[in-house]
Each structure stands twice: as structure tokens, then as C-alpha cells.
Amino acid sequence: MPRILIVEDEDIIRSAVRKLLQHAGYEVADASSVEEAEQNHEPDQFDLIISDLRLPGAAGTELINRAPNTPVLIMTSYASLRSAVDSMKMGAVEYIAKPFDHDEMLAAVENILARKPSGQNTGGEPAATAEIPESSDPANIMFGDCEPMQRVFILIRKVAPTETTVLIQGESGTGKELAARALHLMSPRATKPLISVNCAAIPESLIESELFGHEKGAFTGAVSARTGLIEAADGGSLFLDEIGELPAEAQARLLRVLQESEIRKVGSTQSRKVNVRMIAATHRNLKAMTRTGEFREDLYYRLNVMQIRIPPLRERHSDILGLARRFLKRQGEKMGKPNLNLSPEAMRALERHRWPGNVRELENAIERATILSDGDVISPALLDLDSEGGDEYIPETLVAGNHEQTRTREADSANDLSLEDYFQHFVLENQDRMSETELAQKLGISRKSLWERRQRLGIPRKKPSGN
């Protein structure tokens, strides 16, 4: 049984990761700092160390030096993404951003342990010898028994071993990042890093610096040179999520990476070659955006060599209950309620719901019901689907990806505004004259919450007009 050491100073996160890994069959020990890990354990005697980047005392990256024979997986928040990239340069085998999906964590752990050389195995068991571990198969990373998802799995298996650029299309919450992870783990680059970048979450003023890096003094605040995320992915894969939000200047620079396989840091006159497999994803209609000038046509055709479309949950009706049971089992084990079941009425409610937020919305509904349940049966009331606006009509003009929407809301309730309706109307009416910060302040939410709701409802950010 593989032995894993968790080093994390936040009790809740440490406990959650420990339970997740124990339920997956691993032997787990934990500590709240590097010093405690060395005092109570022998870090070099574990098969894997999972450590937070920022810890009291020594940083998590110090474990790379103190346990040179053990792979280290770094956990980090997005705010520390640059440091996470630096940690990979120091020798960390991979990083994972908080908050992370449980499947994402388990897939990362399984992949690291599967590719660990037998000479470094310290747990007394033979290391996996398969070049592509079974856990890397998309059917083990994503759930889907329906025919549309089976076609997705077949396509991923065919495309993954190649060097082809892939464009993953699908609505928010469908699992595009899991598809990108499967593409990477089944490729010859699986032992190299997969760097994931959410283009919509990075301020436009910093996107070029984040992707391409910068030289010292390139702009105000650039007190030292920085490695860009593309360079950090050298030899591995780069996943650009929500690529439709990439500013025009960054689009031009990215096109050069795809054409010439080279990058140039901001403020530098020298270019350097990089070997990166590009995977992009979007919920928007990029081809339509090329007609309006929002997205470069030449970049679109460079990215759209192979396209994988992840179907929305409303097209995967036979998967809904399977996904729900999977999420219920996971949440029940996590919260000490292993005997939870869905009532027949709850199952019918799940099947009737439209799921505009797709798989992510379903997972959130199950988590909410698990928290609220007092017994072993989940009722429709605990799922609370109506309050999420699941049956509300979202006009096609509000969805940048032009995905088909079916009107299911009754005419006599069409004038009732839900909170989500209000959010949509307010943002669309005011985004031309307000910044993202001002919009968030007026709505009484954070910029991050504003961005997340935009993603869930398919409301793109207003592009600033350039002269």
C-alpha cells in the first residue's frame, strides 16, 4: 500500500485530503509544518509527499531538498501560482491549485505514483510498470456511460498519444479541465508538467507577463525576472482554459508560440525555443468571435486542429443518476454519512432538472443536500433545485457560446425575477460603464464571485475597446 505524507497547516484542508486518500486505499500520515514532518516522520520513507506551498517556518518546497528520493506534489492557491511554477523548476513533480476537485487530486496522485521509478519505491511494494497507467484512462477520470461521453473517451484515447493541438469545447461545468488532464496523462508527456491557466481569471494587464514571463524592469513592479507559464510547461502540456477571454495582444504572441515554438519574455529582445503541447478550452463560439474581430482567425485555425466537444448534462440524461450517486458516496464518506441514499422523488427531481450549471451544479446540489440531511434519505427539498433557477429560461443572446436553450419556464411566471435574473440584467446593463471591481462592489460580492457567476451563466466579460 503506497504511503503518502500530507504537510498542510490548515486543519480542515489537511483532514479533508487525509480522508480522501484513506478512502482511496492509501496509508496516510500528516503534519502541519516541514519541521513537524521531520520530527514525527521520515519524509524520505514515503512514496509521495503532498505539501502546501506556504507553511509556518520552512516553505513546502524545502521538502524537495530534505526528501530527495520522494516526489513532492505542491498545493497552492491561484494567488501563489507564480511560486508554484517556481517550485516545479526546483523539482516538484506537479502542482495542484486550491480549491481542487477530488477527482483531480486522486488522478494526480495515481499518476505520480504510477510513473515513479521502481528504484525510488520505498513502501516495500513493486512500482507500477505500465507506461500509461490504467488510472489515466478518461473513463477513470471522468464519469460517463452515455453514448456521447463514450465517443468523447474514444476521441481522447486516439488523440492523446499524438502531438496535435486540441480545442475542447463545452459549457461551463461540463468537465473540460478533466478532459485536458486525461489528454496529458495518456500522452508521452505524462511525466512532464501539465500547467493549467484560466485566462479569464488573470487581469488583462498581467496576462502576457504570466504566460510569457518578464525581464527585470520590464514594467513597474517587475523587480526581478520571472519564468512564464508557457516556459514552465516546456516538455509537457499547457492547458489554456477559457481561451476566448485572451486579449488581442496575447493572442498574437500565442500564435507565434504555435507557429514557431518559441517565446519572448516581456521586456526581452531574445527568443527561446519551447516544446509544449497546447490544449485549449472554451465555452464560447470562437468561430463566431472571429467574425466580430474578438478572436484572431489565424489563431482559431491553429488551435482547432482537433476538436473535442464535451456534451452538456442535459444531453447526458442517462448519466445524471450515476453522477449523483457517485457524488453522494464521496460527500457521504467525507462528512461521516456513508449510508445516504436518494429518495425516488429526489431521483425524479434530478432527472427533470435542466442543469444549466452542468456537472458542477449537480455536484454542488449533492454537497448541499448532504450537509443539510439529518437522516439517511435525500429528499427533493434538500436538493433545493428550484432556488437555483434550473427551469429558468436564459435567452440565446445572453449565451456567448450560442448553445441551444429550451424554454421550460411557464408563461405566467415569466415576470418573476430571481436573484440570477437580477444578476444577469444588472451586469449586462452596466458592464459598458463599470469596471469589474465596480460591478462587484455594487452587487455586494467579490471579483472572484462575479467571475464565477459569469462563467456559470455564460455572460462574457465586456472587451475594452482598443484604438
Buried (B, 14 or more C-beta within 10 A) or exposed (E): EBBBBBBBBEEEBBBBBBBBBEBBEBBBBBBBBBBBBBEEBEBBBBBBBBBBBBBEEBBBBBBBEBBEBBBBBBBBBBEBBBBBBBBBEEEBBBBBBBEBBBBBBBBBBBBBBBBBEEEEBBBEEEBBEEEBBEBBBBBBBBBBEBEBBEBBBEBBBEBBEBEBBBBBBBBBBBBBBBBBBBBBBBBEBBBBBBBBBBBBBBEBEEBBBBBBBBBEEBEEEBEEBBBBBBBBBBEBBBBBBBBBBBBBEBBBBBBBBBEEEEBBBBBBEEEEEBEBBBBBBBBBBBEEBBEEEBBBEEBBEBBBBBEBBBBBBBBBEEBBBBBBBBBBBBBBBBBEBEEBEBBEBBBEBBEEBBBBBBBBBBBBBBBBBBEEBEEEBBBBBBBEBBEBBBBBBBEEEBBBBEBEBEEEBEEEEEEEEBEBBEBBEBBEEBBEEBEBEEBBBEBEBEBEEBBBBBBBBBBBBBBEEEE
